[in-house]
Amino acid sequence: MGRHIQDFQQQTADAREGMGEVISQTEQAVLALTMSFRGITQDRQQMETAMSLLRRNASELTVSEGAWLSLPDYIRAYETQLKEVTDSMISSRPHRTKC
């Protein structure tokens, strides 16, 4: 009977070790997926920002709907957006007063 108990205890220990390995691999897989989705989300946000830039500034540059901007027009549109973002950041910054 003592031998059966030892076998059972060993099987239980082996099962716990195996479960620990499965849990560890699952956690690593979840982290890898999370990082992949973060990358996809950032790429999507950048693409949407670029497309909104092109759409918005295309109307300002009198480019027909669906037409591509020329490189100089794209650069001007990008510079316009950069200036607007910079101005927005500067104006929303809390003003410090000197003591």
N, C-alpha and C positions, 0 to 999 in steps of 0.2 A: 504494500500500500504506500509506503514512503517513497518508492520509486515513481509511482504514478503522480504523487503530489509534486515531486521535483520536476517531472516532465511537464505537468500542467503549469507550474510556476515559470518554467523556461519558455513555454509556448506563449504565456501571457506577456512575459518580458519582450519576447521577439515581436509579438503583435504590437505592443506599445511603441517599440522602436520603429517598426514599419509605419505605424500611424504618424509618428513624429516626422518621418521622412516625407510622407505624403502631404502633411500639413505644410511643411517647409517648402516643398516644391509648388504647392498651390499658392502660397503667399508670394513666392517669387514670380509665378505666372501672372498673378493679379497686378503686382507692381509693374511688370513689363508691359502689360496691356494698358495700364493707367498712363504710363509714360508715352506709349504710342498714341493714345487718344489725345494727350496734351499736345503732342507735335502736330497732329492732324488739325486740332482746334486752332492752334496758332497759325498754321498755314492757311486755313480757311479764313481767319480774321484778316490776315494780310491780303489775301486775294479779294475779299469783299471791300476792304479799304481801297485797294487799287482800282477796283471796278467802280466804286462810288466816285472816286476822284475823276476817272475818265468820263463817267456819265455826267457828273455835275459840271465839269469844266468844258465838256463838249458843247453844252448849250451856250456857255459864255463865249466860246470861240466860234460860234455859228458853224459847227460841224454837223452834218446830217446824222439822224438817228441810226445807230449801228455802224457808223463809219469809224475807222481807226484814226487816232490822232497822229499827226506827223511827230517826229522826234522833237523838234523845237516846241511844238504845241504841248506835247506831253511834259517836257521839262518846265515850261512856263506854268502849266497846271500844277505840277508837283511843287514848284517854288511857291505858288499861291497858297496851296494847302499848308505847306510847311510854315509860311509866314502866319497864317491864321492860327495854326496850332500853337506856335511860339507866342503870338500875341495873347492868346487865350490863357496860356500857362502863366505868363508874366502878369496879366491883369488879375488872375485869380489867386496869386500869391499873397499871403498876408503881409501887410506893410509893417516894417519895424520902425519904431521911433527911437531916436537916440536919447539917452539919459544925460 
